[in-house]
Amino acid sequence: MKFIMAYSGGKDCTLCLDRLIRQGHEPVALFTTVTRRGFNYNHGIRKDVYEKYEELLGIPVIFCETAELHNEDDMYNVLKDAIEKYHADAMVTGDIYREDVAAWNKHLAERLNIELVCPLWNESSESILNEVLDRGYKFLIKAVKTDYLDPSYIGKQITKELIEEFRQKKMDICGEDGEYHSITVDGPIFKVPMKVMFKEPVVGGGRAMSDVLLEG
């Protein structure tokens, strides 16, 4: 199977990539949406960080520049061209249990006439985190919902010890409801680690988010 991965840089979509590559499937492109200012929606990761992912993972990155997160026509047009260019058989997402997000992705895949694959669907947050950590991936917190986590968590590496703290806070330990967002910086599919630094978090609207810069 040749697939296009909806890629934020977070742990869940990275685990999807890892699994499918081990199963013999071929990622032909990574897809992400960015604002006119060049930042990923939701995660707020800069475009140049995704360009670094392209270099370190050896997979082309496709950008959909749009004025709003779910502009269906913009995403359809970019993905349609990519499917034809790379002869993709499937679109892959890291959805776990959010029915609303999965339904939107299913609708888009049906419009594109391509198979939608969700390798993590309905798996437990516990098993997902254990697998991605046991596989040797390193991922850092880059944004939090302040109802659950204070801004001091930004920049921390997620470990099994930190997961215990998440569990005590009565939150989804995978952050599936946006409790936190992560950025993956190293692991088996990386040629070399990605070196990053975090700027001072911006806090407001119930969230704290840090701009991530490449080092060197």
N, C-alpha and C positions, 0 to 999 in steps of 0.2 A: 504494500500500500504506500502510495506517495501522498503525503499530507501537508496541509498548511496549519501551523500551530498558532492559535490566538495567544499571543505572548505578552505578558505584562512585565516579566522579569522576576515574578514571585515564585515561591517554593512549589505551589501546586502545579502550575503549567510546566515548570522545570521537571518535576517528577513525571508528568505525562510524557514529556520528550524522552526522558531517561528510559521509561518502561517500553515505549514503542520502538525506540532504537534497539534495545536489547532483544525485542521480539522480531527484529529483522525488517522493520518498516523504515521508510526513508522520509525524513523531514525536508521538504523542498523549499520551505519559506517560513518565516515568522511574521505574524501580522499584528500590528498595533495601531490604535488611533491616537492622534496627537492634536493638540490645539494649534491655532494659527501661530502661537508663540513658541511652538516646538516642545510642549510638555505632554506626556501621556495623561489621558483622563484617569481620574481616581487615584492612581499612584503618583502622579506628578513627576515622573522620571523624564529627564532631558533626552532629547533626540540623540545627542552624541553618545549617551550611555548605550542606547540600543544599537548604534553603529559599532560600538565596542563589542556588544554581544555578537554581532555578525562576524567580527574578526575572531573572537575567542571560541565561538561555537562552530564556525565554518558554515553557517546557514544564512542565506540572504534574508534581510529584513525588509518588509513592505510596510510603508507608512500610509495611513489614511488620514490626511489632514482635513479636519472638519470643524465647523463652528459649534457643534454640539455632540455630546457623547454618542447617542444612538441615532445618528442621521443615516437612516436605512439606505437611501439612494447612494450616498457617498460610499458607504461600506460595500454595497452591492457592486458598484462599478469598479472599485479597486480590486475586490476579490475576484470578480468575473475575469478581469484581465490577468490576474495572477494564476488562476486555475488553468486558463488557456496556455499561458506562458510556460508554466512548470508541469503541466499535464497531471495536476493533482486529482486524486481519487476521493479525498476526504478532508473535512475541516475538523480540527480537534480543539476542544476547550477543556479547561480545568475545573468545570463546575462540579460541585459536590452534592448540594441538596437544595439550592435556591431554585424553586420551581419557576419563578417569574423570569429569571435570567436564562434558564434552560429553554423555556418556551420561546423566548425572543430569538435565541440562537437557532433553535429548530426551525422557526419561521424563515430566518435568513437562509439557512442551508437548503430548505425546500425551494425557496425562490431561485437559488443558485443551481438547483438540481444536483446537489452533491451530498454525500453521506456525512452525517454529523456523528463524531465519536467523542464520548465523554468517559475516559478511562477510570476516573475517580468517583463516578456517580454512585451515590448512596453508600459509599464506604465510610467507616467511622473516622472521625478526626484523629483519634488515637493511632489507628493503623497507618494513616497517611503520614503523620509526623514521625512515627517510629521508622517507617520505611525511608523517608527522605533523609533522616539523620543517619540511619544505619548505612545508607548508600554513600555517605561521606560528603553530603552537600553542606555548604556553609551559606547561611542566609541571615540577613540583618533586618531589624525593624526600621522602616523608614517613615511610617505614619501610624497614628493611633487615634481611636475615639477616646476622648478624655473622660467619658463616663466610666471607662474600664481601666485605662492605663494612663498614667501621667506622662508628660513629654520626656521625662528622664529615661524612658525605655527606648527612645529613638537612638539608633546606632548600636543597640545591643545585639549580640549574636544569639539566635534562638538555640537553646540547648534543652536537654531533658530536665535539667534543674529549673530552667525558666518556665518550662511547660507546667511544672508543678505550681508555680506562682499563678499562671493563667487559670489553672483549675480551681484554685482557692478563690479566685475573683468571680467565679460562676459565669464565665464567658465561654464561647466556643473556642477551644484551644487552637483551632486552625485559622481563626479569624474570618470565618466564612461570612459573617454578618458585618464585616468591616471593622471589627474591633482593632485590628492592626493590618498593615500591609507590609510585605517583605520584599527585599531585593536579594537575589541570589548572586554570590560573587565567586563561588568556586565549587568544584565537584568533578565527578568522573568524565562528564562530557565537555569540560572546559580544557582548552589547550594549556592555559596558565591561569592563575587567579586574576580576578579583576580588582584592582586597587581603587578604593573610593574614600571620600571624606564627606562628612555631613556638616552642612551649615547649621546655624542656630535655628531651631524649629520656629515656625510661624504658628501661633495658637489662635483659634477663633472658630465660632460656629460649631463647637463641640468636637473639634478635631485639632490635632497638632501634626504638622508635616514638615519635614526637612528637605531642603534641596540637596541632591546628591551630586557631587562633583567627582570627575575622574582625577586620580592622582598621577602625576608624571606626564 
